[in-house]
Amino acid sequence: MDAHQTEPDVSRPPAPWFQPLLRCPADRGKLQLDGPVLRCGSCGTEFPVVQGRPVLIDDETSLFSRSEFLEGRHDAPGGERRNARIRSMLRRLLPSTDANLKAGQSYRLLSSLLTEINPRARVLMVGAGDGGTGASPLTAGNTFELLRSDVFVGPSVDLVCDAHALPFEDGSFDGVVIQAVLEHLIDPARCVAEIHRVLRPDGLVFAETPFMQQVHMGAYDFTRYTVVGHRRLFRQFERIDDGACCGPGMALAWAWRYFLCSFTRGPTTHRIATAIARLTSFWLVWFDRFLIDRPAAQDAASGVYFIGRRATTPIADREIVASYRGAIGH
């Protein structure tokens, strides 16, 4: 065996409650645990179980491949781990220019609505490997049955999958959360269609996506949405709440940081520019507490959110355009 290869681990098989819901991401055939793999009963494709987490990736359609996880390429190289530690230290020592002012409120509303549907609601958290900002109303205690998915193996990840092809039976979940993920997907509309498919008829979705933010995660950053554009993305859902979750102060602070970083040529000068930017612009996010609910803030928001209920008929584009509540043209 290659020195960098990780042997499949079946010491922690998938949790019993969601194992029957699993389906092949290629043809949605039923999966059966067969030694160190999950095997599709329809097409025969084998999916590894790495560190106790099923890796349900369709190599034919995904940017990722199952072999990456078997070879340990889901683990960050030593240099990346060191850079991550440095970034973590800077986050602790320097004032923050991030301020999500709506996440906690949104999670409380989602939790309340889920309880009305099912006190033991089943919730899929897509791209939740590092947890979620403000998610404690949903994750605290054992109220809900949570399943966390991502495209890497980590201590908080229950299952590895590509959000473009969610490996679950139709109508499997009462709720789906997708927070700060859609911008990293090549085809967000396909992912939202998958969310619609795996939700029960009255299921709920909560999404947060950047609007006025610069590139992060490098090549894996594709898309931005206005509040209205985000609403159209979720046009197959009845609106419960939406708007700006991160305000114009945060957008301006990010713009200043990326402006300074544009002059840098390497990681050291980049970190210095980042530190200077945060020390000189952190106060801008304080304004967002006063601005976040103002109509004009939607036109300059750093991030937007949507909470909705699964519907059978998509909302018309005319209604979506009429839903604009910003200040431009008023």
Buried (B, 14 or more C-beta within 10 A) or exposed (E): EEEEEBEBBBEEBBEEEBBEBBBBBBEBBBBEBEEEBBBBEBEEBEBBBBBBBBBBBBEEEBEBBBEBBBBBBBBEEEEEEEBEEEEEEEEEEBEEBBBBBBBBBBBBBBBEBBBEBBEEBBBBBBBBBBEBBBBBBBBEEEBBBBBBBBBBBBEEBBBBBBBBBBBBBEBBBBBBBBBBBBBBBEEBBBBBEBBBBBBBEBBBBBBBBBBBBBEEEEEEBBBBBBBBBBBBBBBBBBBBBBBBBBBBBBBBBBBBBBEBBEEBEEEEEBBEBBBBBBEBBBEBBEBBEEBBEBBBBBBBBBBBBBBBBBBEEBBEEEEBEEBBBBEEEE
